[in-house]
Amino acid sequence: MEASEHGRSALKRQAIMEAATSAFLSRGYSGTSMDDIARLAAVSKQTVYKHFSDKEKLFGEIVLATTDRVDGMVELVARIPADADTLEENLTRLSRQFLTALTRPQVLQLRRLVIANADTFPELGADWYEQGFERVLATLAATFEHLAERGLLHIDEPLLAAHHFSGLLLWIPVNKAMFHGSPQHTEAELDHYATAGVRAFLAAYG
C-alpha cells in the first residue's frame, strides 16, 4: 500500500472510530447499527466492515482505546514529591486533576456505557477497568508506599489506601452523575471535594 493510500485508510479508520464513539455514547450499544456509524463517518458500510469485522469488535476497540488517556494520570500520580511541608498541597493539587479527568462528561458517559453492557461483554468491562482505573490505583498505591517509607504517611495496606483516597474524591460526583445521567457538580464543588477528601485522607493516614 502506497503511503498516500495508507494515510487515507488511517483517516477513514479514525473517522469510523469517532463516529462510532459518538453513536454508542448517544444511542447505546444496542441502539447503534453499523449503518448508523457508516452514515456518521461519511463512508460506505463496506468500508466500516473492511476496518472492523463486526460491531462488537468496533465497540471493544473504542472502549479500550480510551485507556491510553490514563497514561497522563499515571504520570501525575507517580510524580507526587516526598515533601512533608507541601504534602497536603501536593495531594490536593493531584486530587483536583484526578477529579477533573474522571468527571469529564465523555468519561462518565463511557463509564455508564461499559457498565450497561457488562453482562453482555464482561471481559471487555474487566479489561477496561484493569487497563484504566486499576492501573491508576496501582500507581497510587506504590506512591503512597513510597511516602510511607519516607515517614510522611502511615499505611499498612497501600492498595486499600489508594481505594480510600479515590473513594473520598469520586463517591459524590460520580454517583450523582450515574443516577442523574449527566454531571451534576460545579467547579467549586470539585474544589471542595478535593480539599475535603485530602484532609479526611490525611486524618486517617497522615
C-alpha positions in Angstrom: 0.0 0.0 0.0 1.4 3.4 -1.0 1.9 6.0 1.7 -0.9 8.2 0.5 -3.3 5.2 0.3 -2.2 4.1 3.8 -2.8 7.7 5.0 -6.4 7.7 3.5 -7.1 4.4 5.1 -5.9 5.6 8.5 -8.1 8.7 8.2 -11.1 6.6 7.4 -10.5 4.4 10.3 -10.2 7.4 12.6 -13.4 8.8 11.2 -15.2 5.5 11.8 -13.9 5.4 15.4 -15.0 8.9 16.1 -18.4 8.3 14.5 -18.9 5.1 16.4 -17.9 6.7 19.7 -20.5 9.4 19.2 -23.2 7.0 18.2 -22.5 4.5 21.1 -22.4 7.2 23.7 -25.6 8.9 22.5 -27.7 5.8 21.5 -26.1 2.9 23.4 -24.7 -0.3 22.0 -27.9 -2.0 21.1 -29.4 1.3 19.6 -26.4 1.7 17.2 -26.1 0.0 13.9 -23.2 -0.3 11.5 -25.3 1.7 9.0 -25.6 4.5 11.6 -21.8 4.5 12.0 -21.1 4.5 8.3 -23.5 7.4 7.7 -22.0 9.4 10.5 -18.4 8.7 9.3 -19.4 9.5 5.7 -18.1 6.2 4.4 -19.7 3.1 2.9 -20.8 0.3 5.1 -18.3 -1.9 3.3 -15.5 0.4 4.4 -16.6 0.1 8.0 -16.5 -3.7 7.7 -13.2 -3.5 6.0 -11.7 -2.0 9.1 -13.8 -3.7 11.8 -15.3 -7.2 11.2 -18.3 -6.6 13.4 -20.0 -4.1 15.8 -18.7 -6.0 18.8 -15.1 -5.6 17.7 -15.6 -1.9 16.9 -17.2 -1.3 20.3 -14.3 -3.1 22.1 -11.6 -1.1 20.3 -13.3 2.2 21.1 -13.7 1.3 24.8 -10.1 0.1 25.2 -8.7 3.0 23.2 -9.7 5.3 26.0 -7.4 3.6 28.4 -4.5 5.3 26.7 -5.6 8.6 28.2 -4.8 7.1 31.6 -1.0 7.4 30.9 -1.1 11.1 31.8 -2.9 10.4 35.1 -0.4 7.6 36.0 2.5 10.0 35.4 0.8 12.7 37.6 0.3 10.2 40.4 3.9 8.9 40.2 5.3 12.4 40.5 4.0 13.4 44.0 7.0 14.9 45.8 8.0 13.3 49.1 8.0 16.7 50.9 6.4 16.8 54.4 5.9 20.6 54.2 3.9 20.5 51.0 2.3 17.1 51.2 -1.3 18.3 51.7 -0.9 20.9 49.0 0.6 18.4 46.5 -2.1 15.8 47.3 -4.9 18.4 46.9 -3.5 19.5 43.5 -3.3 15.9 42.4 -6.9 15.3 43.7 -8.3 18.3 41.7 -6.6 17.0 38.5 -7.9 13.5 39.3 -11.4 14.8 39.7 -11.2 16.9 36.5 -10.1 13.9 34.5 -12.6 11.4 35.8 -15.7 13.6 35.8 -15.5 14.8 32.3 -18.9 14.2 30.6 -17.5 11.8 28.0 -15.7 9.7 30.6 -18.9 9.5 32.7 -20.9 8.5 29.6 -18.3 5.8 28.7 -18.4 4.5 32.3 -22.2 4.2 32.1 -22.0 2.6 28.7 -19.5 -0.1 29.9 -21.5 -0.8 33.0 -24.7 -1.1 31.0 -23.1 -3.7 28.8 -21.1 -5.5 31.5 -23.4 -8.6 31.3 -23.1 -8.8 27.6 -19.3 -8.1 27.4 -17.9 -9.0 30.9 -14.3 -9.4 29.6 -14.4 -6.0 27.9 -15.6 -4.4 31.2 -12.9 -6.2 33.1 -10.2 -5.2 30.6 -11.3 -1.5 30.7 -11.2 -1.4 34.4 -7.8 -3.2 34.7 -6.1 -1.2 31.9 -7.5 2.1 33.1 -8.6 2.8 36.6 -6.9 -0.2 38.2 -3.6 0.9 36.7 -4.0 4.4 38.3 -4.8 2.7 41.7 -1.7 0.5 41.5 0.5 3.6 40.8 -1.3 5.5 43.6 -0.6 2.6 46.0 3.1 2.5 45.0 3.3 6.2 45.5 1.7 6.0 49.0 4.0 3.2 49.9 7.0 5.4 49.0 5.6 8.3 51.0 5.1 5.9 54.0 8.7 4.7 53.7 9.7 8.3 54.0 7.6 8.7 57.1 5.1 11.0 55.5 2.1 8.6 55.7 1.2 5.6 58.0 -0.1 2.9 55.7 -0.3 -0.9 56.2 -2.2 -1.6 53.0 -1.2 0.7 50.2 -3.7 -0.5 47.7 -6.6 -0.2 50.2 -5.4 3.3 51.0 -5.5 4.1 47.3 -9.1 2.9 47.1 -10.0 5.0 50.1 -8.3 8.1 48.6 -10.2 7.7 45.3 -13.5 7.0 47.0 -13.3 10.1 49.1 -12.9 12.1 45.9 -15.2 10.4 43.5 -18.1 9.0 45.5 -20.3 12.1 45.4 -19.8 13.5 41.8 -19.6 10.1 40.1 -22.7 8.6 41.8 -24.7 11.8 41.2 -23.8 11.6 37.5 -24.6 7.9 37.2 -28.1 8.3 38.6 -28.9 11.7 37.0 -27.5 10.8 33.6 -25.1 13.8 33.4 -22.6 15.7 35.6 -24.3 17.5 38.4 -21.3 19.2 40.0 -19.9 22.7 39.7 -16.2 23.6 39.5 -16.4 25.0 43.1 -17.8 21.7 44.3 -14.9 19.8 42.7 -12.5 22.1 44.5 -14.3 21.4 47.8 -14.3 17.6 47.2 -10.5 17.7 46.5 -9.7 19.8 49.6 -12.1 17.9 52.0 -11.1 14.5 50.6 -7.4 15.1 51.2 -8.0 16.3 54.7 -10.1 13.2 55.5 -7.4 11.0 54.0 -4.6 12.6 55.9 -6.6 12.4 59.1 -6.7 8.7 58.6 -3.3 8.1 57.1 -1.2 11.1 57.9 
